[in-house]
Amino acid sequence: MSIICLGIEGTAHSFGAGVVSSDGHVLSNIWDMFSPEEGGIHPREASRHHSDIGPSVIRNAMEEASINNKDIDLVAFSRGPGLGPCLRTTATIARTLSLRLDVPLIGVNHCVAHIEIGCLESGFKDPVTVYVSGGNTQIIAYAGKRYRTFGETLDIAIGNMLDTFGREVGMRFPAGPQIEREASNATNYHQLPYSVKGMDLSYSGMLTAANRLVSEGVSLADACFSVQETAFGMLAEIAERAIAHTKKKELLLTGGVARNNRLTDILSGVAKRHNAAFHRVTPPLAGDQGAMIAWTGILQHEAGDRLSVADSSILPKWRTDEQDIVWRRS
């Protein structure tokens, strides 16, 4: 018999609610994003946004899924990693619903959820995953009951780097889509620091140099193009090394930055060179949303994972490789 999970996501600027069934059908996936008029995300302002719009987002998700309170079998929420105030607001909403509906509560690792929703959509069983978002940049593969981080950023995440660069040149948050549009009009590539250190990478030096390009009069289109080509080339290098090392035959691109078409083209080329299947999560499942939390909550619940309300404290620094993946048998 199929069970229904309500998943609630609220680790940073987005608040989402999704309803997913245990047979893998996404019944609804509603989200709302906090976008400040200027500057970056302030955690307290984002958490206030989640508190204000959370009930209506959840209500809309249930209406779209054509379910009522009695149909919900469990509640899952993003326990971490993320911004403390946002996580606390999300956890409070989830605990309240779990107690009111008298259904199990599941705490989900946000990063793991990005991988699992990508596996659900693609049908992949054991991919190398390129996980790129505002707060995370990691190359991940499963080994020994954990999702192991084969490479990651040593300073700022790629999404954060793009948003910071965009803010410096007058773009609103999030800047990634605007940078991609500008890059399509470029005529020249300008060399930027390319910093790959073994299986890790660094973006801070490239960000400083990109800002300098603009201040020296390089066109915005050329600067955006140069940023994308350099940043994505670094990612492709460590992803290719991970595939060569693990010998896995699937490459998954997930996270908010997965919406970028140029990054998709580069990584699909990497997969092709290694005779690996490639999948980019579709845009509705790329960013932070509740469906990925709901689906991962189902996987954990079916594997016997349980979490009491008393033990459901948030984990702002919860790494991808710190959770036992109890639902994978190999």
N, C-alpha and C positions, 0 to 999 in steps of 0.2 A: 504494500500500500504506500502510495506517495505521501511524503510529508511536505509541509510548507514552512519555509523560513523567511522571516522578515529580517533583512540585513540593514544595519545603520552605519554609515560612514561619516566621520567628521574629524579627520586628523589635522587638517590645515584650513585652507580657504574654502573648500567645498563641503556642503552637507548633503548627503544623499540617503535615500531609502529605496531598497529593492526587494522584490518578492520573487523567490525562486523555489521551484519544486525539486524534490530529490531525484526526479527523472531527468533533470538538467534543463528544464524549460524556464527561461527568464520571463516571468509574468508581468513584471513592471520594473522600471528603473528610472526614478525621478531624482533630480538633484538641482541645487541652487548654489551659485558661486558668489562669495564675497569679493567684490572688486573695489578697492579703495580709489578715491578720486585722484590721489597722488601718493607716491611712495610705495613701499612694500606692504606686506601683511603685518598688522599689529595683532598679536595673539588674542588680547582681550577683546578687541573689536570683532575679530573673527568669531570668537566664542559667543559673543552677544548676538551676532548674526545667526549662529546655529540655534541658540535658545529661542530667538524670535520666530524663525521660519521652520524650525524642526517639526512641530506638530502638523503644520499644513503640508509639508513635504511627505510625511509619513501617511497622512490621510489621503493625499493624492495617489501615492503609490498603491495603497490598498484599494482605492476606487478603480484605478486602472487595471489592477489584477483581478477585479471582481470578487474580492474576498471581504469577510468581516472578521471581527476579533476572534470568533470561535474557530475560524479556519487556520489560525496561526498555531503551529506546533512548536516552534522555538524562535528565540530572538538572538541574533548575533550582532556584535558591535566591534568596531575597530578599537582594539585595546592599545595599540601602539605600532610602530613609533609615530611620533608627531608632536605637535605643539601642546604643552600641558593644559592650558585653559580650554582648548578645543576638545581634547580627549576627555577631560572631566565632564564637560557639558554633554557630550555624546554618551559617555558611560552612564551618567545620571538618567538620561532619557531611556536608555536600554534597560537599566535595572528596574526603573518604574514600570515599564511595559511588561517585563518578565514577571514581576511580582503581581501586577494587576491581572494579567492573563493566566497566571499560574502555569507558565511554561519554562523549559530549561533556558539558561543563559549561556551563550558561547562567546568567549573572547578570542578575536581573530587578529593575527598579525597582518597588518596592512600590506606589507611587501609580499608576503606569501600569497595573499589574496589576489594580487595582480598576476602572479604566475598561474594560479589555479583557474582563474576565469579565462586566461589565455589558452590553457590546456583544454578546458571545456569547449571553447569555441572552435579550436583548431583540430581537436581530436588527438593532439600530441600526447605521447606517453612519457617521454624522457628527454625534454629539450635542453639545449643550452639557451638560457634566457638573457636577453639584453633588457634590463629594467631601467628605464630612464624617466625621471619626473622632476618636479620642482625641488624635492628634498632628497632624491636618491639617484645614484648612478652606479649600477652594479652589473657584473657579468656573473650569472648564477647557474649552477648545475647540481642535480641531486646526486648524493653519494653518502652511503653510511647513515641512513635515516635522517639526514638533514639536507636542506638546500644550502650548498656550500658556495661561499663567495669567492670566485676565482680571481676577480679583479674589481676594483672600485675607485671612486674618486678619493684623492687624498686631501682635498680641501672643499670646494663647493660643488654641488650637483649641477648637472648640465642645464636643467630647467631654471635653477636659481641664477646661473651664469647668464643665460639668455634674457631673463627678466631684468637682471641688474644692468646689463648692457642696454636693453631697450629703454629702461628708465633714464639712463644717462643721455640718450639721444631723443628723449621726449615722447616715448611711447607709453601707453597705458598698460597696466597689468591685465592679463598675461601678455607678454611681448612676443612669445614664440611664433604665433601665426603671422604677426605683422612682419617679423624678421624674415620669415619664409617668403612672404609676398615681395618684400623689397629685394631679396636676393635674386628673384627671377628676372629682375631688370638690370643685373650687373653686367659690366663689360670687361672687368679686370679682377684678377685675384692678387691680393697683397699678402705676402708671407707673414704669418703670425707664429709665436712660439708653439712648438709641437712637443708636448711634454708627456711622454709615456715612459713609465719607470717599471720595468718588468711587466707585471700584469695589472698595474695600477696606472692612473693618469691624474693630471692636475690641470685645472682650468683657470686658476687665478692669474697667472702670468699672461695667458692669452687674453683674458678680459682687460687687463691693464693696457696691453698693447693695442687692442681693438679700439678702446676709448681714445688712445693717442692718435690712431689713424684718422678718426673723425675730427679730432681737434686740429689736425694738420691739413684738413681740407679734402680728404678722400671722400668720395661720394658715399652717401648712406647705403645705396644699393651695393656698391663694391665692398663696403665694410661688412654688411650683413652676409654677403656671399662668402667672404673670406672667413668669417666666424663659423658659418655652417660647415664649410668644407674642411676646415682644420679640426673643429670639435668632433665632427662625425667620422673623420678619418682616424682619429685617435681611438674612438669607440670600436671601429671596424677592426683595427689591428688587434686589440685584446680579445675581441669576440672570435676572430679567426684563430688566435692561439688557443683559446679555450676549446674550440671545436677540434683542432688538431690534437690537443692533449687528451681530451675525453673520448674522441672517436664517436661522438654522438651524431645522429643523423637527422636531427630536428633543430631548427633555430627559431626562437620565439622572440618577437619584439613587443614589449608591453610597457605600460605607464603613459602618462600624459604626453610626453614628447614623442611617443610612437605615432602621433597624428601627423608628424612631419613627413612629407612625401620624399624629400631628398634623402633623409636618413633611411627610409624604407628601401629606396632604390640601391643605396650603397650596401646595406646588409643583405638584401636579396642576392646581390652579386657575390657576397662572401659565401652564402649558402650554396649557390650554384657551383662555385669553384670546388666545394667539398662534397658535392653530390648529396646535399642535405635538403630536406623539405624546409620551407620558410613560411612563417605566418606572422602578419601584423594584426594585432587586435583591432577590431573595427572601432571607429571613433566613439560610439556610445559606451564602449567598455574600456577605452584607453585611459581616461582620466579617473579621478577618485569618485567612486560611486558605490551604491549600496548592493548592487547585484553581486559584485565580487565578494563582498562580506557575507552575503546570504549563502552563496554557493560553498564557500570555504567553511562556513559554519555547519552546513549539512555534512560535508566530508568529515569534519571533526566529530560531530555528534554521532554519525554512523560508526565511527571507530571507537566510540565509548568515551570520548573526551567530555568532561563535565567541569563546570565552574560555578561555585556558589556565589551568591551576591556578596557575602562577607569577604570572599577572596578575590573579588573582581577589580582590584586596584589597577589603575592605568600603568602602562609601561612606556614612557616617552622615548626611551633609548633602546627599545626592543629590536635587536638586529634580526635580519632574515635568517641567519645561521644559528640562532639561539633557540629555535623551536624544534622539538621532535616532530617529525612528519609521520604521525602514527597511522595515517590512512593509506600510506604507500607500503606495500608488502615486500617489495624487493629492495 
